[in-house]
Amino acid sequence: MTAKELIEFIAKALVDHPEQVKVSEVEGEKTSVIELSVAKDDLGKIIGKQGRTARAIRVILGAASANLGKRSVLEIIE
């Protein structure tokens, strides 16, 4: 499972409108940026209280991308 598929899977499990989840990946040499876009009313569910959910997703992404030998950064698009 790629990092992009992982983020898409997690995001679709958290939101009310999974059909509006869009994940894109911009790859560099060692770092890739994963952009996550969700419906406006689902943004709070992805970010969570004081950013805890977003931080947890980033930790999971970091661990998964370390296994692949890369570094990944998650950007949440409003």
Secondary structure as the mmCIF struct_conf table of DSSP 4:
data_model
#
loop_
_struct_conf.conf_type_id
_struct_conf.id
_struct_conf.beg_label_comp_id
_struct_conf.beg_label_asym_id
_struct_conf.beg_label_seq_id
_struct_conf.end_label_comp_id
_struct_conf.end_label_asym_id
_struct_conf.end_label_seq_id
HELX_RH_AL_P HELX_RH_AL_P1 ALA A 3 LEU A 14
BEND BEND1 ASP A 16 ASP A 16
HELX_RH_3T_P HELX_RH_3T_P1 PRO A 18 GLN A 20
STRN STRN1 LYS A 22 GLU A 27
BEND BEND2 GLU A 29 LYS A 30
STRN STRN2 THR A 31 SER A 37
HELX_RH_3T_P HELX_RH_3T_P2 LYS A 40 ASP A 42
HELX_RH_AL_P HELX_RH_AL_P2 LEU A 43 ILE A 47
HELX_RH_3T_P HELX_RH_3T_P3 LYS A 49 GLY A 51
HELX_RH_AL_P HELX_RH_AL_P3 ARG A 52 ASN A 67
TURN_TY1_P TURN_TY1_P1 LEU A 68 GLY A 69
STRN STRN3 ARG A 71 ILE A 77
#
